[in-house]
Amino acid sequence: MLVCAAHPNAEAIARCVHCGLHLCGGCRTLDGVRNFCSSCRAGFRRATPVAFAAAVEVPPLSSAPVTPRSPWLAAFLSLVPGLGQAYAGRVARGALVFGAAIGLRHAPWLSPLLGGFLYVFNLYDAWRLAQNRSEGFVRGTAPVRFDDVLFLVLGLGVVAMAILSFGGFFAVPNRALLPLAAVAATLLVAHETRR
């Protein structure tokens, strides 16, 4: 028999769809057909209505509750590229960032400005991923923030400056054109998947 997390003498009749706590009839709050504990329901109501609606639609009842991560620790760990992303729960993303950093170390087309931006972007990406996780946003439900858009625009500007340093798009050597396009595409994908 499952028991309520707040009342050990009461039988659990539901489970919170956000944090996974077992709930008795007195602790359970309903939103439509979804069960919430009182703290998760209050937290989601304070969020934007769009974020609340999206979070309600995410159903994994059997998954363990998401543990918060420190954004500052994630950024610190990203001094080794990719380690902060892995700490924030995105292990595959961290492995890709680490692999890209190893591959870019000796790239002949990598300017100091572009390399510096990519390193700072790695720190920021890990920080934001951990922040979204700590705020309780499930993957795909975090709102787009101004700093997300700012980093995307700055990154695309840095890639454009790297292309201009070669003399423009048609003057960029083939060995640099495809990697620069890949960096621009990666910035767009990272922007979209951070939420």
C-alpha positions as CSV (number, residue, x, y, z in Angstrom):
1,M,0.0,0.0,0.0
2,L,1.4,3.4,-0.9
3,V,1.1,6.1,1.7
4,C,0.8,9.9,1.4
5,A,4.1,11.8,1.6
6,A,2.6,14.3,4.1
7,H,0.3,11.9,6.0
8,P,2.0,8.5,6.6
9,N,-1.2,7.1,8.1
10,A,-3.3,7.8,5.0
11,E,-3.4,5.8,1.8
12,A,-2.1,7.5,-1.4
13,I,-4.7,7.8,-4.1
14,A,-2.8,10.0,-6.6
15,R,0.7,11.2,-7.6
16,C,1.8,14.7,-8.4
17,V,2.5,15.0,-12.1
18,H,5.4,17.4,-11.5
19,C,7.3,16.3,-8.5
20,G,6.1,12.7,-8.2
21,L,5.0,12.8,-4.5
22,H,2.2,10.3,-3.5
23,L,-0.9,12.2,-2.3
24,C,-3.9,11.3,-0.2
25,G,-7.4,12.8,-0.9
26,G,-6.7,15.8,1.4
27,C,-3.4,16.7,-0.2
28,R,-4.3,16.2,-3.9
29,T,-5.3,19.2,-6.0
30,L,-6.8,18.8,-9.4
31,D,-6.3,20.9,-12.5
32,G,-8.5,19.4,-15.1
33,V,-7.6,15.7,-14.8
34,R,-4.0,16.2,-13.6
35,N,-3.0,15.7,-10.0
36,F,-0.8,18.2,-8.3
37,C,0.5,18.7,-4.7
38,S,-0.3,22.1,-3.3
39,S,3.3,23.5,-3.7
40,C,3.7,22.4,-7.4
41,R,0.2,23.8,-8.2
42,A,1.1,27.1,-6.6
43,G,4.4,27.3,-8.4
44,F,2.9,26.6,-11.7
45,R,0.1,29.1,-11.3
46,R,2.8,31.8,-10.6
47,A,4.4,30.9,-13.9
48,T,3.1,32.3,-17.2
49,P,-0.2,30.7,-18.4
50,V,1.6,29.3,-21.5
51,A,4.3,27.6,-19.3
52,F,1.6,26.3,-17.0
53,A,-0.4,24.8,-19.8
54,A,2.7,23.2,-21.4
55,A,3.9,21.8,-18.0
56,V,0.5,20.3,-17.4
57,E,0.7,18.4,-20.7
58,V,3.9,16.6,-19.8
59,P,2.8,13.3,-18.3
60,P,5.7,11.1,-17.2
61,L,4.2,9.8,-13.9
62,S,6.8,7.0,-13.6
63,S,9.9,9.2,-13.8
64,A,11.8,10.4,-10.7
65,P,11.4,14.0,-9.6
66,V,13.9,16.4,-11.3
67,T,16.6,17.5,-8.9
68,P,17.6,21.2,-9.1
69,R,21.1,22.1,-10.2
70,S,23.1,25.2,-9.3
71,P,23.6,27.5,-12.4
72,W,26.8,28.9,-11.0
73,L,28.3,25.4,-10.4
74,A,27.2,24.4,-14.0
75,A,29.0,27.5,-15.4
76,F,32.1,26.8,-13.3
77,L,32.2,23.1,-14.4
78,S,32.0,24.4,-18.0
79,L,35.5,25.7,-17.7
80,V,36.0,22.2,-19.1
81,P,33.7,22.5,-22.1
82,G,30.6,20.3,-21.9
83,L,31.0,19.3,-18.2
84,G,28.4,21.9,-17.1
85,Q,25.9,20.7,-19.6
86,A,26.3,17.1,-18.4
87,Y,25.9,18.3,-14.8
88,A,22.6,20.1,-15.8
89,G,21.3,16.8,-17.0
90,R,22.1,17.1,-20.7
91,V,24.9,14.4,-21.0
92,A,24.7,14.0,-24.8
93,R,24.8,17.8,-25.3
94,G,27.8,18.0,-23.0
95,A,29.6,15.2,-25.0
96,L,28.9,17.1,-28.2
97,V,30.2,20.4,-26.7
98,F,33.4,18.6,-25.5
99,G,33.9,17.0,-28.9
100,A,33.4,20.3,-30.7
101,A,35.9,22.0,-28.4
102,I,38.5,19.4,-29.0
103,G,37.9,19.6,-32.8
104,L,38.0,23.4,-32.8
105,R,41.3,23.8,-30.8
106,H,43.5,23.9,-33.9
107,A,41.1,24.9,-36.6
108,P,43.0,27.3,-38.9
109,W,39.9,29.4,-39.6
110,L,39.0,30.0,-35.9
111,S,39.6,33.6,-35.0
112,P,40.3,34.7,-31.4
113,L,37.0,36.5,-31.3
114,L,35.0,33.5,-32.5
115,G,36.9,31.2,-30.2
116,G,36.3,33.5,-27.2
117,F,32.6,33.8,-28.0
118,L,32.2,30.1,-28.3
119,Y,33.9,29.5,-24.9
120,V,31.7,32.1,-23.2
121,F,28.6,30.7,-25.0
122,N,29.5,27.3,-23.5
123,L,29.5,28.8,-20.0
124,Y,26.3,30.6,-20.6
125,D,24.5,27.5,-22.1
126,A,25.4,25.4,-19.1
127,W,24.2,28.2,-16.7
128,R,20.9,28.5,-18.5
129,L,20.3,24.8,-18.7
130,A,20.8,24.4,-14.9
131,Q,18.7,27.5,-14.2
132,N,15.8,26.1,-16.3
133,R,16.1,22.8,-14.4
134,S,16.2,24.5,-11.0
135,E,13.2,26.6,-11.8
136,G,11.3,23.3,-12.5
137,F,10.8,23.7,-16.2
138,V,10.5,20.4,-18.0
139,R,12.3,20.2,-21.3
140,G,10.5,22.2,-23.9
141,T,8.5,24.4,-21.5
142,A,10.9,27.1,-20.5
143,P,10.1,30.6,-21.8
144,V,12.4,32.3,-24.2
145,R,14.3,35.1,-22.4
146,F,15.9,38.2,-23.7
147,D,19.4,37.0,-22.8
148,D,18.8,33.8,-24.9
149,V,18.0,35.9,-27.9
150,L,20.9,38.3,-27.2
151,F,23.4,35.4,-27.2
152,L,22.0,34.1,-30.4
153,V,22.2,37.4,-32.2
154,L,25.7,38.1,-30.8
155,G,26.8,34.6,-32.0
156,L,25.5,35.1,-35.5
157,G,27.1,38.5,-35.5
158,V,30.5,37.0,-34.6
159,V,30.1,34.4,-37.3
160,A,29.3,37.1,-39.8
161,M,32.4,39.1,-38.7
162,A,34.5,35.9,-39.2
163,I,33.1,35.6,-42.7
164,L,33.8,39.3,-43.4
165,S,37.4,38.9,-42.2
166,F,37.9,36.6,-45.2
167,G,36.6,39.3,-47.5
168,G,32.9,38.2,-47.6
169,F,30.9,35.1,-48.3
170,F,32.3,34.4,-51.8
171,A,35.9,34.9,-50.6
172,V,35.7,32.4,-47.7
173,P,37.9,29.3,-48.4
174,N,36.0,26.0,-48.6
175,R,37.9,24.7,-45.6
176,A,36.2,27.5,-43.5
177,L,32.8,27.9,-45.1
178,L,31.2,24.7,-44.0
179,P,32.5,24.9,-40.4
180,L,31.3,28.5,-40.0
181,A,27.9,27.5,-41.3
182,A,27.9,24.6,-38.8
183,V,28.7,27.0,-36.0
184,A,25.8,29.2,-37.0
185,A,23.5,26.2,-37.2
186,T,24.7,25.0,-33.8
187,L,23.9,28.4,-32.2
188,L,20.3,28.2,-33.6
189,V,19.8,24.6,-32.5
190,A,21.2,25.4,-29.0
191,H,18.9,28.4,-28.7
192,E,15.9,26.2,-29.6
193,T,16.8,23.2,-27.5
194,R,17.8,25.1,-24.3
195,R,14.1,25.5,-23.5
